[in-house]
């Protein structure tokens, strides 16, 4: 299944609901579903906020089951500024409350909870492939 | 997401239901932060919170900083999925979770 929507924050929830329907059909546990929902929120919000600068553009989310690996593969594509979300250093999660800021925590959560993440820039597209074992 | 506030003197219990994510965290912030004025004890009841993403963590961090100055903040009844997010991000080190 492939879904293309305008890259706007208000489209994240409806998109996530459609992905959840697919995940339920695959027999995905509520825990894994929450982790995937969080990952989608982090990755899609980055695209909505930054991929197109002050302009607008689209984002495509594809979802497919990899039955032989009991996993789901989610592909997120945008056509904006080249940006590898995986290329940044992880935040220091041992800092105390006064030194804490939230920058980078979202992607860090995605890296911790997903089974595999791959980024490529191809044909003017940022393509992020997320694999999660069910 | 639904936020329900119950005030009892200088204690406030805030029950959060649904998802705290990029779309809902501005509403969470608008309802929670102004309500903390003069509060000495804040209880966040997360019984019906399905998950929280980093957008929500920012609001939790703001609330914790305010309450550390004027009293205490306690998080209650977290689902494992919610606890996991606080654990992975190291927030468990400075939050009070019951």
gemmi code that builds the backbone of each chain (N, CA, C; Angstrom):
import gemmi

chains = {
    "A": [
        ("UNK", (0.839, -1.192, 0.000), (0.000, 0.000, 0.000), (0.884, 1.255, 0.000)),
        ("UNK", (0.558, 2.204, -0.844), (1.283, 3.469, -0.901), (0.305, 4.621, -0.711)),
        ("UNK", (0.685, 5.572, 0.144), (-0.184, 6.716, 0.374), (0.627, 7.987, 0.198)),
        ("UNK", (0.104, 8.906, -0.584), (0.789, 10.192, -0.741), (-0.124, 11.300, -0.238)),
        ("UNK", (0.423, 12.112, 0.642), (-0.356, 13.242, 1.179), (0.524, 14.478, 1.187)),
        ("UNK", (-0.094, 15.624, 1.372), (0.668, 16.847, 1.561), (1.408, 16.737, 2.905)),
        ("UNK", (2.661, 17.201, 2.907), (3.484, 17.078, 4.115), (3.065, 18.136, 5.139)),
        ("UNK", (1.953, 17.860, 5.842), (1.444, 18.776, 6.863), (1.183, 17.983, 8.136)),
        ("UNK", (1.419, 18.634, 9.283), (1.279, 17.955, 10.570), (-0.116, 17.325, 10.736)),
        ("UNK", (-1.149, 18.009, 10.249), (-2.502, 17.458, 10.456), (-2.751, 16.183, 9.644)),
        ("UNK", (-1.847, 15.872, 8.718), (-2.013, 14.634, 7.954), (-1.326, 13.433, 8.607)),
        ("UNK", (-0.545, 13.679, 9.666), (0.204, 12.567, 10.280), (-0.756, 11.561, 10.928)),
        ("UNK", (-1.740, 12.056, 11.676), (-2.667, 11.158, 12.374), (-3.485, 10.279, 11.424)),
        ("UNK", (-4.129, 10.870, 10.404), (-4.877, 10.024, 9.476), (-3.998, 8.984, 8.774)),
        ("UNK", (-2.776, 9.400, 8.434), (-1.839, 8.475, 7.787), (-1.488, 7.326, 8.738)),
        ("UNK", (-1.239, 7.686, 9.997), (-0.891, 6.679, 11.006), (-2.055, 5.714, 11.223)),
        ("UNK", (-3.285, 6.244, 11.209), (-4.446, 5.368, 11.377), (-4.543, 4.341, 10.261)),
        ("UNK", (-4.236, 4.767, 9.029), (-4.278, 3.837, 7.893), (-3.183, 2.776, 8.022)),
        ("UNK", (-1.995, 3.205, 8.448), (-0.901, 2.243, 8.668), (-1.300, 1.252, 9.764)),
        ("UNK", (-1.934, 1.763, 10.826), (-2.346, 0.888, 11.927), (-3.326, -0.194, 11.476)),
        ("UNK", (-4.224, 0.164, 10.558), (-5.166, -0.833, 10.039), (-4.405, -1.987, 9.382)),
        ("UNK", (-3.366, -1.617, 8.601), (-2.540, -2.636, 7.944), (-1.802, -3.476, 8.991)),
        ("UNK", (-1.282, -2.805, 10.012), (-0.515, -3.517, 11.046), (-1.419, -4.499, 11.795)),
        ("UNK", (-2.644, -4.061, 12.074), (-3.586, -4.953, 12.757), (-3.860, -6.188, 11.920)),
        ("UNK", (-4.023, -5.972, 10.611), (-4.285, -7.095, 9.709), (-3.100, -8.073, 9.697)),
        ("UNK", (-1.908, -7.563, 9.993), (-0.715, -8.426, 10.029), (-0.548, -9.098, 11.391)),
        ("UNK", (-1.440, -8.803, 12.332), (-1.360, -9.402, 13.656), (-0.311, -8.756, 14.547)),
        ("UNK", (-0.041, -7.484, 14.299), (0.975, -6.743, 15.059), (0.501, -6.500, 16.497)),
        ("UNK", (1.388, -6.677, 17.478), (1.010, -6.456, 18.882), (0.822, -4.959, 19.154)),
        ("UNK", (0.012, -4.623, 20.182), (-0.181, -3.200, 20.511), (1.130, -2.491, 20.837)),
        ("UNK", (2.064, -3.207, 21.463), (3.336, -2.585, 21.849), (4.129, -2.175, 20.607)),
        ("UNK", (4.250, -3.108, 19.662), (4.992, -2.811, 18.433), (4.269, -1.726, 17.640)),
        ("UNK", (2.940, -1.776, 17.676), (2.172, -0.757, 16.967), (2.444, 0.639, 17.538)),
        ("UNK", (2.528, 0.741, 18.861), (2.860, 2.031, 19.475), (4.249, 2.496, 19.047)),
        ("UNK", (5.195, 1.574, 19.017), (6.562, 1.948, 18.624), (6.591, 2.453, 17.186)),
        ("UNK", (5.833, 1.786, 16.317), (5.782, 2.220, 14.919), (5.067, 3.573, 14.807)),
        ("UNK", (3.995, 3.752, 15.586), (3.271, 5.030, 15.573), (4.191, 6.184, 15.992)),
        ("UNK", (4.991, 5.932, 17.036), (5.927, 6.961, 17.493), (6.954, 7.244, 16.399)),
        ("UNK", (7.484, 6.179, 15.793), (8.485, 6.354, 14.730), (7.911, 7.182, 13.588)),
        ("UNK", (6.667, 6.887, 13.202), (6.034, 7.661, 12.119), (5.877, 9.122, 12.533)),
        ("UNK", (5.481, 9.350, 13.776), (5.307, 10.731, 14.247), (6.637, 11.479, 14.182)),
        ("UNK", (7.700, 10.846, 14.637), (9.010, 11.510, 14.640), (9.499, 11.783, 13.215)),
        ("UNK", (9.402, 10.791, 12.362), (9.965, 10.921, 11.016), (9.115, 11.852, 10.147)),
        ("UNK", (7.803, 11.702, 10.247), (6.926, 12.539, 9.417), (6.904, 13.988, 9.906)),
        ("UNK", (7.000, 14.200, 11.215), (6.986, 15.588, 11.697), (8.244, 16.317, 11.235)),
        ("UNK", (9.376, 15.611, 11.209), (10.606, 16.208, 10.661), (10.392, 16.676, 9.226)),
        ("UNK", (9.773, 15.807, 8.431), (9.536, 16.132, 7.025), (8.563, 17.305, 6.910)),
        ("UNK", (7.477, 17.253, 7.695), (6.473, 18.334, 7.639), (7.088, 19.682, 8.016)),
        ("UNK", (7.990, 19.664, 9.002), (8.554, 20.930, 9.478), (9.697, 21.445, 8.620)),
        ("UNK", (10.504, 20.531, 8.058), (11.770, 20.991, 7.477), (11.988, 20.675, 6.003)),
        ("UNK", (11.348, 19.640, 5.463), (11.738, 19.159, 4.127), (11.554, 20.216, 3.044)),
        ("UNK", (10.534, 21.027, 3.173), (10.211, 21.966, 2.101), (10.412, 23.428, 2.508)),
        ("UNK", (11.216, 23.647, 3.550), (11.458, 25.021, 3.999), (10.141, 25.717, 4.304)),
        ("UNK", (9.947, 26.899, 3.730), (8.691, 27.622, 3.945), (7.596, 27.191, 2.969)),
        ("UNK", (7.967, 26.365, 1.996), (6.999, 25.943, 0.979), (6.239, 24.692, 1.401)),
        ("UNK", (5.569, 24.092, 0.442), (4.837, 22.852, 0.724), (5.264, 21.771, -0.261)),
        ("UNK", (4.962, 20.555, 0.067), (5.310, 19.440, -0.803), (4.612, 18.191, -0.311)),
        ("UNK", (5.013, 17.071, -0.864), (4.324, 15.832, -0.538), (5.230, 14.828, 0.164)),
        ("UNK", (4.584, 13.888, 0.797), (5.301, 12.771, 1.406), (4.534, 11.495, 1.055)),
        ("UNK", (5.290, 10.450, 0.734), (4.680, 9.168, 0.386), (5.101, 8.126, 1.410)),
        ("UNK", (4.126, 7.416, 1.936), (4.415, 6.343, 2.885), (3.959, 5.026, 2.277)),
        ("UNK", (4.888, 4.092, 2.199), (4.567, 2.752, 1.693), (4.707, 1.749, 2.819)),
        ("UNK", (3.837, 0.749, 2.817), (3.932, -0.276, 3.864), (3.778, -1.643, 3.219)),
        ("UNK", (4.689, -2.544, 3.555), (4.547, -3.909, 3.046), (5.042, -4.908, 4.071)),
        ("UNK", (4.422, -6.079, 4.036), (4.794, -7.135, 4.952), (5.951, -7.918, 4.342)),
        ("UNK", (6.958, -8.242, 5.161), (8.007, -9.154, 4.706), (7.753, -10.455, 5.456)),
        ("UNK", (6.901, -11.289, 4.870), (6.377, -12.456, 5.582), (7.487, -13.391, 6.046)),
        ("UNK", (8.493, -13.597, 5.178), (9.539, -14.573, 5.536), (10.385, -14.121, 6.731)),
        ("UNK", (10.367, -12.814, 7.004), (11.118, -12.306, 8.160), (10.188, -11.914, 9.306)),
        ("UNK", (8.900, -12.162, 9.152), (7.901, -11.724, 10.119), (8.112, -10.250, 10.492)),
        ("UNK", (8.221, -9.447, 9.460), (8.530, -8.025, 9.680), (7.668, -7.165, 8.767)),
        ("UNK", (7.660, -5.886, 9.079), (6.982, -4.925, 8.220), (8.026, -3.918, 7.745)),
        ("UNK", (7.910, -3.536, 6.481), (8.819, -2.525, 5.939), (8.017, -1.289, 5.575)),
        ("UNK", (8.444, -0.166, 6.122), (7.771, 1.100, 5.846), (8.758, 2.012, 5.127)),
        ("UNK", (8.330, 2.537, 3.997), (9.195, 3.409, 3.214), (8.605, 4.816, 3.230)),
        ("UNK", (9.434, 5.783, 3.604), (8.961, 7.172, 3.666), (9.766, 7.997, 2.677)),
        ("UNK", (9.061, 8.614, 1.737), (9.728, 9.386, 0.682), (9.276, 10.832, 0.696)),
        ("UNK", (10.244, 11.750, 0.579), (9.847, 13.128, 0.323), (10.724, 13.681, -0.798)),
        ("UNK", (10.330, 14.822, -1.308), (10.989, 15.355, -2.501), (11.647, 16.692, -2.177)),
        ("UNK", (11.964, 16.861, -0.890), (12.480, 18.146, -0.410), (13.998, 18.201, -0.329)),
        ("UNK", (14.471, 19.057, 0.579), (15.902, 19.274, 0.782), (16.561, 17.951, 1.170)),
        ("UNK", (17.694, 17.591, 0.529), (18.367, 16.352, 0.922), (18.722, 16.366, 2.412)),
        ("UNK", (18.281, 15.354, 3.127), (18.521, 15.325, 4.575), (18.524, 13.889, 5.071)),
        ("UNK", (19.640, 13.514, 5.668), (19.740, 12.171, 6.243), (19.499, 12.260, 7.751)),
        ("UNK", (18.323, 11.828, 8.214), (18.008, 11.962, 9.640), (18.861, 11.046, 10.514)),
        ("UNK", (19.521, 10.064, 9.893), (20.298, 9.102, 10.686), (21.730, 9.553, 10.894)),
        ("UNK", (22.119, 10.657, 10.228), (23.532, 11.050, 10.192), (23.968, 11.859, 11.407)),
        ("UNK", (23.060, 12.070, 12.357), (23.418, 12.928, 13.483), (23.822, 12.122, 14.710)),
        ("UNK", (24.665, 12.717, 15.536), (25.076, 12.047, 16.764), (23.867, 11.864, 17.678)),
        ("UNK", (23.877, 10.780, 18.441), (22.810, 10.561, 19.405), (22.922, 11.582, 20.538)),
        ("UNK", (21.776, 12.008, 21.087), (21.836, 12.945, 22.219), (22.363, 12.232, 23.468)),
        ("UNK", (22.898, 13.001, 24.399), (23.370, 12.438, 25.669), (22.171, 12.297, 26.607)),
        ("UNK", (21.705, 11.058, 26.803), (20.496, 10.854, 27.622), (20.846, 10.678, 29.106)),
        ("UNK", (22.115, 10.958, 29.461), (22.473, 10.866, 30.878), (22.574, 12.249, 31.532)),
        ("UNK", (22.359, 13.309, 30.735), (22.444, 14.667, 31.285), (21.316, 14.908, 32.287)),
        ("UNK", (21.563, 15.765, 33.269), (20.485, 16.033, 34.222), (19.498, 17.041, 33.616)),
        ("UNK", (18.431, 17.272, 34.367), (17.291, 18.014, 33.822), (17.671, 19.423, 33.328)),
        ("UNK", (18.624, 20.057, 33.992), (18.944, 21.441, 33.626), (19.729, 21.535, 32.320)),
        ("UNK", (20.414, 20.450, 31.966), (21.220, 20.473, 30.739), (20.485, 19.839, 29.560)),
        ("UNK", (19.266, 19.354, 29.829), (18.540, 18.624, 28.811), (17.888, 19.532, 27.793)),
        ("UNK", (17.955, 19.153, 26.516), (16.977, 19.691, 25.586), (16.491, 18.537, 24.737)),
        ("UNK", (15.492, 18.823, 23.921), (14.759, 17.735, 23.276), (15.333, 17.401, 21.899)),
        ("UNK", (16.206, 18.281, 21.405), (16.759, 18.076, 20.061), (17.345, 16.678, 19.881)),
        ("UNK", (16.947, 16.007, 18.834), (17.528, 14.704, 18.509), (16.911, 13.516, 19.226)),
        ("UNK", (16.049, 13.787, 20.235), (15.475, 12.656, 20.984), (14.528, 11.812, 20.137)),
        ("UNK", (13.818, 12.462, 19.230), (12.856, 11.738, 18.395), (13.534, 10.682, 17.536)),
        ("UNK", (14.554, 11.109, 16.803), (15.269, 10.164, 15.938), (15.964, 9.091, 16.779)),
        ("UNK", (16.452, 9.505, 17.945), (17.087, 8.554, 18.864), (16.101, 7.443, 19.251)),
        ("UNK", (14.852, 7.826, 19.561), (13.815, 6.838, 19.895), (13.568, 5.881, 18.734)),
        ("UNK", (13.538, 6.452, 17.529), (13.302, 5.629, 16.340), (14.436, 4.609, 16.182)),
        ("UNK", (15.675, 5.078, 16.365), (16.827, 4.172, 16.235), (16.781, 3.059, 17.281)),
        ("UNK", (16.316, 3.402, 18.482), (16.287, 2.406, 19.561), (15.200, 1.351, 19.357)),
        ("UNK", (14.081, 1.748, 18.745), (12.936, 0.834, 18.712), (12.771, 0.084, 17.386)),
        ("UNK", (13.282, 0.627, 16.307), (13.100, -0.045, 15.019), (14.232, -1.064, 14.786)),
        ("UNK", (13.954, -2.080, 13.936), (14.927, -3.155, 13.743), (16.014, -2.753, 12.758)),
        ("UNK", (15.652, -1.964, 11.751), (16.645, -1.533, 10.762), (16.184, -0.222, 10.126)),
        ("UNK", (17.145, 0.651, 9.851), (16.839, 1.945, 9.216), (17.868, 2.193, 8.128)),
        ("UNK", (17.396, 2.575, 6.961), (18.331, 2.896, 5.868), (17.879, 4.177, 5.192)),
        ("UNK", (18.857, 5.037, 4.899), (18.541, 6.285, 4.206), (19.247, 6.306, 2.860)),
        ("UNK", (18.582, 6.776, 1.833), (19.262, 7.090, 0.573), (18.612, 8.294, -0.090)),
        ("UNK", (19.425, 8.995, -0.865), (18.902, 10.101, -1.663), (19.009, 9.677, -3.115)),
        ("UNK", (17.873, 9.539, -3.781), (17.873, 9.001, -5.136), (16.806, 9.718, -5.971)),
        ("UNK", (17.182, 10.131, -7.178), (16.255, 10.779, -8.121), (15.507, 11.954, -7.470)),
        ("UNK", (16.246, 12.755, -6.695), (15.620, 13.924, -6.076), (14.731, 13.615, -4.893)),
        ("UNK", (14.869, 12.380, -4.352), (14.013, 11.946, -3.246), (14.827, 11.557, -2.025)),
        ("UNK", (14.386, 11.981, -0.855), (14.867, 11.389, 0.387), (14.065, 10.110, 0.602)),
        ("UNK", (14.752, 8.992, 0.737), (14.030, 7.720, 0.948), (14.542, 7.091, 2.243)),
        ("UNK", (13.635, 6.941, 3.184), (13.988, 6.302, 4.444), (13.224, 4.982, 4.544)),
        ("UNK", (13.975, 3.899, 4.697), (13.360, 2.582, 4.798), (13.469, 2.105, 6.237)),
        ("UNK", (12.320, 1.795, 6.805), (12.238, 1.376, 8.208), (11.759, -0.068, 8.238)),
        ("UNK", (12.504, -0.931, 8.905), (12.059, -2.323, 9.055), (11.828, -2.577, 10.529)),
        ("UNK", (10.692, -3.205, 10.827), (10.404, -3.567, 12.222), (9.939, -5.013, 12.269)),
        ("UNK", (10.627, -5.793, 13.083), (10.219, -7.173, 13.299), (8.945, -7.179, 14.146)),
        ("UNK", (7.967, -7.983, 13.711), (6.676, -7.979, 14.420), (6.704, -8.904, 15.642)),
    ],
    "B": [
        ("UNK", (-6.594, 13.289, 21.718), (-6.122, 13.354, 23.095), (-7.098, 14.162, 23.952)),
        ("UNK", (-7.357, 13.640, 25.154), (-8.196, 14.372, 26.104), (-7.422, 14.620, 27.387)),
        ("UNK", (-7.531, 15.837, 27.894), (-6.863, 16.212, 29.139), (-7.934, 16.642, 30.135)),
        ("UNK", (-7.925, 15.998, 31.313), (-8.899, 16.335, 32.349), (-8.151, 16.813, 33.593)),
        ("UNK", (-8.472, 18.034, 34.026), (-7.789, 18.600, 35.195), (-8.718, 18.625, 36.398)),
        ("UNK", (-8.207, 18.109, 37.533), (-8.976, 18.178, 38.784), (-8.110, 18.860, 39.822)),
        ("UNK", (-8.636, 19.976, 40.338), (-7.857, 20.748, 41.300), (-8.413, 20.547, 42.702)),
        ("UNK", (-7.516, 20.366, 43.670), (-7.922, 20.217, 45.060), (-6.910, 20.992, 45.896)),
        ("UNK", (-7.245, 22.230, 46.247), (-6.293, 23.094, 46.948), (-5.097, 23.374, 46.044)),
        ("UNK", (-3.892, 23.096, 46.549), (-2.726, 23.344, 45.711), (-2.220, 22.060, 45.030)),
        ("UNK", (-3.112, 21.049, 44.999), (-2.796, 19.812, 44.269), (-3.644, 19.768, 42.999)),
        ("UNK", (-3.024, 19.305, 41.914), (-3.788, 19.165, 40.677), (-3.488, 17.791, 40.075)),
        ("UNK", (-4.586, 17.094, 39.715), (-4.442, 15.787, 39.070), (-4.861, 15.946, 37.613)),
        ("UNK", (-3.957, 15.602, 36.714), (-4.214, 15.752, 35.284), (-4.251, 14.361, 34.654)),
        ("UNK", (-5.425, 13.992, 34.138), (-5.558, 12.695, 33.472), (-5.475, 12.912, 31.968)),
        ("UNK", (-4.606, 12.132, 31.329), (-4.390, 12.300, 29.893), (-4.814, 11.004, 29.204)),
        ("UNK", (-5.661, 11.136, 28.177), (-6.106, 9.957, 27.442), (-5.778, 10.124, 25.963)),
        ("UNK", (-5.377, 9.043, 25.334), (-5.098, 9.072, 23.890), (-3.616, 9.132, 23.598)),
        ("UNK", (-3.253, 9.918, 22.580), (-1.866, 9.965, 22.127), (-1.311, 11.371, 22.288)),
        ("UNK", (-0.103, 11.471, 22.824), (0.584, 12.766, 22.807), (1.626, 12.697, 21.713)),
        ("UNK", (1.388, 13.427, 20.641), (2.303, 13.402, 19.497), (2.448, 14.817, 18.939)),
        ("UNK", (3.001, 14.918, 17.748), (3.245, 16.236, 17.162), (1.948, 17.034, 17.019)),
        ("UNK", (0.876, 16.348, 16.635), (-0.390, 17.043, 16.401), (-1.048, 17.486, 17.707)),
        ("UNK", (-0.918, 16.676, 18.770), (-1.668, 16.970, 19.993), (-0.848, 17.681, 21.071)),
        ("UNK", (0.486, 17.663, 20.972), (1.286, 18.235, 22.074), (1.076, 19.744, 22.269)),
        ("UNK", (0.793, 20.544, 21.220), (0.503, 21.961, 21.497), (-0.718, 22.142, 22.397)),
        ("UNK", (-1.751, 21.314, 22.184), (-2.951, 21.377, 23.041), (-2.613, 20.944, 24.473)),
        ("UNK", (-1.814, 19.890, 24.605), (-1.380, 19.406, 25.926), (-0.653, 20.527, 26.673)),
        ("UNK", (0.244, 21.205, 25.961), (1.013, 22.298, 26.566), (0.093, 23.449, 26.995)),
        ("UNK", (-0.849, 23.828, 26.112), (-1.774, 24.932, 26.396), (-2.646, 24.642, 27.607)),
        ("UNK", (-3.043, 23.362, 27.793), (-3.936, 23.032, 28.909), (-3.166, 22.821, 30.200)),
        ("UNK", (-1.943, 22.292, 30.090), (-1.203, 21.932, 31.306), (-0.428, 23.107, 31.911)),
        ("UNK", (0.404, 23.738, 31.108), (1.390, 24.682, 31.672), (0.726, 25.875, 32.397)),
        ("UNK", (-0.285, 26.533, 31.802), (-0.902, 27.665, 32.524), (-1.597, 27.227, 33.810)),
        ("UNK", (-1.997, 25.954, 33.904), (-2.711, 25.456, 35.088), (-1.775, 25.240, 36.273)),
        ("UNK", (-0.467, 25.347, 36.054), (0.489, 25.034, 37.122), (0.739, 26.198, 38.076)),
        ("UNK", (0.173, 27.336, 37.756), (0.357, 28.519, 38.589), (-0.078, 28.239, 40.030)),
        ("UNK", (0.833, 28.364, 40.980), (0.500, 28.188, 42.392), (0.327, 26.746, 42.837)),
        ("UNK", (0.542, 25.793, 41.923), (0.369, 24.375, 42.264), (1.621, 23.855, 42.977)),
        ("UNK", (1.397, 23.096, 44.079), (2.545, 22.525, 44.804), (2.745, 21.059, 44.462)),
        ("UNK", (1.643, 20.400, 44.099), (1.764, 18.984, 43.749), (0.989, 18.726, 42.458)),
        ("UNK", (1.714, 18.210, 41.451), (1.096, 17.860, 40.163), (1.180, 16.351, 39.991)),
        ("UNK", (0.014, 15.726, 39.780), (-0.023, 14.292, 39.484), (-0.490, 14.127, 38.044)),
        ("UNK", (0.321, 13.465, 37.233), (-0.078, 13.166, 35.853), (-0.530, 11.711, 35.815)),
        ("UNK", (-1.833, 11.514, 35.639), (-2.373, 10.154, 35.586), (-2.398, 9.691, 34.130)),
        ("UNK", (-1.589, 8.670, 33.838), (-1.397, 8.237, 32.447), (-2.091, 6.907, 32.149)),
        ("UNK", (-3.102, 6.572, 32.962), (-3.818, 5.304, 32.778), (-4.255, 5.096, 31.332)),
        ("UNK", (-4.796, 6.127, 30.716), (-5.358, 5.986, 29.372), (-4.488, 6.613, 28.282)),
        ("UNK", (-3.225, 6.880, 28.635), (-2.302, 7.415, 27.625), (-1.722, 6.260, 26.818)),
        ("UNK", (-1.940, 6.274, 25.515), (-1.503, 5.166, 24.663), (-0.019, 5.261, 24.339)),
        ("UNK", (0.431, 6.458, 23.989), (1.862, 6.643, 23.799), (2.217, 8.119, 23.819)),
        ("UNK", (3.531, 8.365, 23.937), (4.027, 9.738, 23.926), (5.244, 9.778, 23.011)),
        ("UNK", (5.288, 10.757, 22.126), (6.461, 10.902, 21.254), (7.291, 12.086, 21.763)),
        ("UNK", (8.372, 12.409, 21.067), (9.310, 13.410, 21.603), (8.666, 14.791, 21.733)),
        ("UNK", (7.654, 15.076, 20.920), (6.943, 16.357, 21.039), (6.313, 16.482, 22.424)),
        ("UNK", (5.800, 15.371, 22.945), (5.218, 15.361, 24.286), (6.276, 15.407, 25.371)),
        ("UNK", (7.441, 14.817, 25.103), (8.530, 14.841, 26.091), (8.948, 16.268, 26.397)),
        ("UNK", (8.882, 17.122, 25.384), (9.258, 18.530, 25.567), (8.338, 19.194, 26.605)),
        ("UNK", (7.038, 18.887, 26.527), (6.072, 19.466, 27.464), (6.301, 18.894, 28.876)),
        ("UNK", (6.566, 17.598, 28.944), (6.845, 16.954, 30.239), (8.075, 17.591, 30.887)),
        ("UNK", (9.092, 17.853, 30.061), (10.326, 18.472, 30.576), (10.052, 19.880, 31.108)),
        ("UNK", (9.259, 20.648, 30.363), (8.893, 21.995, 30.815), (8.149, 21.933, 32.152)),
        ("UNK", (7.176, 21.028, 32.260), (6.385, 20.892, 33.488), (7.275, 20.470, 34.654)),
        ("UNK", (8.191, 19.541, 34.392), (9.086, 19.060, 35.460), (9.965, 20.202, 35.979)),
        ("UNK", (10.442, 21.043, 35.055), (11.297, 22.165, 35.474), (10.512, 23.152, 36.330)),
        ("UNK", (9.262, 23.424, 35.946), (8.419, 24.342, 36.727), (8.138, 23.743, 38.105)),
        ("UNK", (7.738, 22.455, 38.128), (7.341, 21.840, 39.399), (8.524, 21.595, 40.328)),
        ("UNK", (9.720, 21.431, 39.759), (10.916, 21.255, 40.595), (11.161, 22.519, 41.423)),
        ("UNK", (10.749, 23.669, 40.876), (10.940, 24.944, 41.583), (9.875, 25.163, 42.643)),
        ("UNK", (8.628, 24.687, 42.383), (7.525, 25.082, 43.274), (6.875, 23.918, 44.018)),
        ("UNK", (7.391, 22.700, 43.840), (6.774, 21.572, 44.538), (7.226, 20.260, 43.953)),
        ("UNK", (6.253, 19.391, 43.636), (6.643, 18.094, 43.081), (5.704, 17.682, 41.948)),
        ("UNK", (6.223, 16.797, 41.094), (5.436, 16.263, 39.978), (5.580, 14.744, 40.002)),
        ("UNK", (4.427, 14.071, 39.932), (4.422, 12.603, 40.000), (3.682, 12.048, 38.788)),
        ("UNK", (4.283, 11.035, 38.153), (3.633, 10.358, 37.030), (3.104, 9.022, 37.523)),
        ("UNK", (1.833, 8.731, 37.219), (1.205, 7.508, 37.716), (0.593, 6.670, 36.610)),
        ("UNK", (0.555, 5.366, 36.854), (-0.193, 4.416, 36.010), (0.243, 4.427, 34.546)),
        ("UNK", (1.563, 4.331, 34.337), (2.080, 4.338, 32.963), (1.953, 2.956, 32.331)),
        ("UNK", (1.509, 2.929, 31.096), (1.550, 1.678, 30.331), (3.018, 1.371, 30.028)),
        ("UNK", (3.340, 0.090, 29.793), (4.735, -0.268, 29.484), (5.280, 0.510, 28.284)),
        ("UNK", (4.424, 0.763, 27.287), (4.860, 1.487, 26.081), (5.274, 2.918, 26.412)),
        ("UNK", (4.581, 3.496, 27.390), (4.878, 4.878, 27.785), (6.132, 4.900, 28.664)),
        ("UNK", (6.201, 3.936, 29.603), (7.370, 3.866, 30.487), (8.650, 3.687, 29.661)),
        ("UNK", (8.547, 2.853, 28.641), (9.703, 2.543, 27.784), (10.306, 3.813, 27.166)),
        ("UNK", (9.447, 4.731, 26.763), (9.930, 5.977, 26.154), (10.705, 6.808, 27.185)),
        ("UNK", (10.188, 6.883, 28.412), (10.887, 7.633, 29.465), (12.208, 6.953, 29.835)),
        ("UNK", (12.202, 5.633, 29.752), (13.406, 4.875, 30.098), (14.492, 5.056, 29.027)),
        ("UNK", (14.111, 4.897, 27.774), (15.099, 4.983, 26.690), (15.734, 6.368, 26.587)),
        ("UNK", (14.936, 7.396, 26.935), (15.434, 8.765, 26.798), (16.114, 9.260, 28.077)),
        ("UNK", (16.195, 8.394, 29.105), (16.846, 8.785, 30.359), (15.983, 9.688, 31.233)),
        ("UNK", (14.735, 9.934, 30.828), (13.853, 10.790, 31.627), (13.547, 10.164, 32.994)),
        ("UNK", (13.647, 8.826, 33.097), (13.379, 8.163, 34.385), (14.332, 8.663, 35.470)),
        ("UNK", (15.490, 9.194, 35.058), (16.480, 9.655, 36.048), (16.017, 10.890, 36.809)),
        ("UNK", (15.186, 11.729, 36.183), (14.759, 12.936, 36.905), (13.251, 13.028, 37.107)),
        ("UNK", (12.493, 12.067, 36.578), (11.043, 12.069, 36.821), (10.741, 11.208, 38.040)),
        ("UNK", (9.616, 11.505, 38.703), (9.143, 10.649, 39.786), (7.992, 9.811, 39.235)),
        ("UNK", (8.254, 8.515, 39.076), (7.249, 7.635, 38.477), (6.805, 6.622, 39.517)),
        ("UNK", (5.475, 6.572, 39.738), (4.943, 5.634, 40.748), (4.229, 4.489, 40.069)),
    ],
}
model = gemmi.Model(1)
for chain_id, residues in chains.items():
    chain = gemmi.Chain(chain_id)
    for i, (resn, *xyz) in enumerate(residues, 1):
        res = gemmi.Residue()
        res.name, res.seqid = resn, gemmi.SeqId(i, " ")
        for name, pos in zip(("N", "CA", "C"), xyz):
            atom = gemmi.Atom()
            atom.name, atom.element = name, gemmi.Element(name[0])
            atom.pos, atom.b_iso = gemmi.Position(*pos), 0.0
            res.add_atom(atom)
        chain.add_residue(res)
    model.add_chain(chain)
structure = gemmi.Structure()
structure.add_model(model)
structure.setup_entities()
